Amino acid sequence: MKNKYFGIFLVIFFLIILKACSVKPGPNLASKASLIHPNFTTKIEVLQILGPPFQAFSKFDGTEEWYYYYLVRSPTKKVPLVKRYLGEEYTEVLKIVFKENLVLNCTYYTIQPKR
């Protein structure tokens, strides 16, 4: 009888661990950047693909820069003792430069946090 309850306990325990380690999918800026084409995609199309930017800057040369950010953090970064050694954490950045209404340039890159 003890073995039956112990087995049920183990199954429940592992289900809780799996749920805690599951990752919600993010916007995946790299794949969305592939949908944006310089001298072809308009501001309205970018808004439809990505939504409003996190930051926007107007430059003196008449260009406008939009920035999108997404923090990627593996589930092991939440575990106190192992978060320093296991898993990855970085920020995805998508920079889009407009000249008037068209995309002039689209750049995707990542930023690693300092250790």
RALINMO-V250331 format. One record per residue. N is the residue number from 1. PSI is psi as a letter, one per 30 degrees, with the letter a starting at -180 (* if undefined). OMEGA is omega in whole degrees, 0 to 359 (* if undefined). NEAR is the number of other C-alpha atoms within 12 Angstrom. Layout:
n:N psi:PSI omega:OMEGA near:NEAR
n:N psi:PSI omega:OMEGA near:NEAR
This chain:
n:1 psi:e omega:179 near:7
n:2 psi:e omega:181 near:8
n:3 psi:e omega:179 near:9
n:4 psi:e omega:180 near:10
n:5 psi:e omega:178 near:12
n:6 psi:e omega:178 near:12
n:7 psi:e omega:178 near:13
n:8 psi:e omega:178 near:14
n:9 psi:e omega:180 near:14
n:10 psi:e omega:179 near:14
n:11 psi:e omega:179 near:14
n:12 psi:e omega:180 near:14
n:13 psi:e omega:180 near:15
n:14 psi:e omega:175 near:14
n:15 psi:e omega:177 near:14
n:16 psi:e omega:178 near:13
n:17 psi:e omega:179 near:15
n:18 psi:e omega:179 near:14
n:19 psi:e omega:180 near:13
n:20 psi:f omega:183 near:17
n:21 psi:f omega:181 near:18
n:22 psi:k omega:184 near:15
n:23 psi:k omega:174 near:15
n:24 psi:k omega:179 near:14
n:25 psi:k omega:180 near:12
n:26 psi:a omega:184 near:17
n:27 psi:f omega:182 near:20
n:28 psi:i omega:184 near:25
n:29 psi:f omega:180 near:31
n:30 psi:e omega:181 near:24
n:31 psi:e omega:178 near:15
n:32 psi:e omega:177 near:27
n:33 psi:e omega:180 near:28
n:34 psi:f omega:179 near:20
n:35 psi:f omega:184 near:21
n:36 psi:k omega:185 near:33
n:37 psi:k omega:179 near:22
n:38 psi:k omega:180 near:22
n:39 psi:g omega:179 near:18
n:40 psi:e omega:183 near:19
n:41 psi:k omega:180 near:27
n:42 psi:l omega:178 near:24
n:43 psi:e omega:181 near:29
n:44 psi:e omega:178 near:18
n:45 psi:e omega:177 near:19
n:46 psi:e omega:177 near:32
n:47 psi:e omega:178 near:22
n:48 psi:e omega:182 near:15
n:49 psi:e omega:190 near:22
n:50 psi:f omega:186 near:29
n:51 psi:a omega:181 near:19
n:52 psi:k omega:181 near:18
n:53 psi:l omega:175 near:24
n:54 psi:e omega:176 near:18
n:55 psi:k omega:176 near:18
n:56 psi:k omega:181 near:18
n:57 psi:k omega:172 near:18
n:58 psi:k omega:182 near:17
n:59 psi:l omega:181 near:14
n:60 psi:f omega:181 near:9
n:61 psi:g omega:178 near:12
n:62 psi:g omega:177 near:14
n:63 psi:l omega:178 near:20
n:64 psi:k omega:180 near:26
n:65 psi:k omega:175 near:30
n:66 psi:k omega:180 near:32
n:67 psi:k omega:174 near:30
n:68 psi:k omega:182 near:34
n:69 psi:k omega:172 near:28
n:70 psi:k omega:179 near:25
n:71 psi:k omega:177 near:23
n:72 psi:k omega:182 near:26
n:73 psi:k omega:179 near:25
n:74 psi:l omega:183 near:25
n:75 psi:f omega:181 near:22
n:76 psi:f omega:178 near:23
n:77 psi:f omega:178 near:21
n:78 psi:f omega:183 near:20
n:79 psi:k omega:189 near:17
n:80 psi:e omega:187 near:11
n:81 psi:f omega:185 near:10
n:82 psi:f omega:186 near:14
n:83 psi:f omega:180 near:17
n:84 psi:f omega:188 near:17
n:85 psi:f omega:184 near:15
n:86 psi:l omega:175 near:16
n:87 psi:l omega:181 near:17
n:88 psi:l omega:178 near:21
n:89 psi:k omega:177 near:24
n:90 psi:l omega:179 near:20
n:91 psi:k omega:173 near:24
n:92 psi:k omega:179 near:28
n:93 psi:k omega:175 near:29
n:94 psi:j omega:180 near:35
n:95 psi:k omega:180 near:32
n:96 psi:k omega:180 near:43
n:97 psi:k omega:179 near:36
n:98 psi:k omega:168 near:33
n:99 psi:j omega:188 near:25
n:100 psi:c omega:184 near:19
n:101 psi:f omega:184 near:22
n:102 psi:l omega:176 near:24
n:103 psi:k omega:177 near:30
n:104 psi:e omega:182 near:25
n:105 psi:k omega:178 near:25
n:106 psi:k omega:184 near:32
n:107 psi:k omega:176 near:26
n:108 psi:k omega:175 near:26
n:109 psi:l omega:179 near:21
n:110 psi:l omega:178 near:21
n:111 psi:k omega:177 near:17
n:112 psi:k omega:176 near:15
n:113 psi:l omega:177 near:14
n:114 psi:k omega:180 near:8
n:115 psi:* omega:* near:9
